[in-house]
Amino acid sequence: MKLYDLKAGMNPRRVRIFLAEKGVEVPMVDVDMMKGENATPEFLALNPLGKLPVLELDDGTILTESMAICRYFEELHPEPPLFGRDPLERARVEMWNRRMELEIAYPMTQVFQHGYPFWEGRITQVPAFGEVCRERLRDRMAWLNDELADRDYIVGDSYTVADITAQCGLLMGKAVDMRIPDTLANLSRWFDGVVSRPTARA
Ligand SMILES: N[C@@H](CCC(=O)N[C@@H](CS)C(=O)NCC(=O)O)C(=O)O
């Protein structure tokens, strides 16, 4: 088995942190986007979308999508449970993970893709959309701050994949001038906690 990885990418980071939380080591293949390695015919044969992460199993089976890859490892290595411990908690983890993807991680990537020269020529940039996403993020950070007033983690009393998605999304804020404002004390407290975990730099 090998995991094709993009060191700076938010989604590959989600998988690396997930694996580190599980204590699972998987051989990694670094793909350098700056050199266009994710657009070579060889890589596109693995994932025609040219995106990472990609997991290749020993029999040649390919899995893409970071959450699909994480779910596969959750089944192989159930401890510690990162997708919930019972039916209701699993549903709540799903709910919050989706929210963290759609309300935090997605607008953060759009701020980057529509507002920075790195993406010129790679996508059709619409700078105004990047600005709309900045506004949305400010609103959603305030919402998440209120949500975290009475719990330690995104879902409840334990760290889950929803925290991983939120922390990776918000980590990107450093690069696009969308850091968590100091006034959002609950969100700042939660973020300081998750980025201090030993797995945070996986
Ligand atoms: N929905 C996919 C998104 C994958 C994705 O967008 N990966 C980014 C890195 S965070 C990438 O490979 N981008 C390269 C490109 O768009 O050219 C997942 O969750 O794995």
The ligand as an ORCA input file, in Angstrom:
! r2SCAN-3c Opt
* xyz 0 1
  N     -12.289     16.240     -2.307
  C     -10.904     15.885     -2.409
  C     -10.118     17.153     -2.682
  C      -8.688     16.870     -3.055
  C      -7.941     18.157     -3.353
  O      -8.519     19.175     -3.763
  N      -6.613     18.104     -3.175
  C      -5.785     19.248     -3.445
  C      -4.771     19.425     -2.327
  S      -5.570     19.955     -0.850
  C      -5.021     19.014     -4.731
  O      -4.516     17.945     -4.954
  N      -4.943     20.027     -5.596
  C      -4.193     19.943     -6.808
  C      -4.885     20.662     -7.928
  O      -6.037     21.081     -7.781
  O      -4.238     20.805     -8.973
  C     -10.437     15.191     -1.122
  O     -11.077     15.402     -0.085
  O      -9.469     14.431     -1.142
*
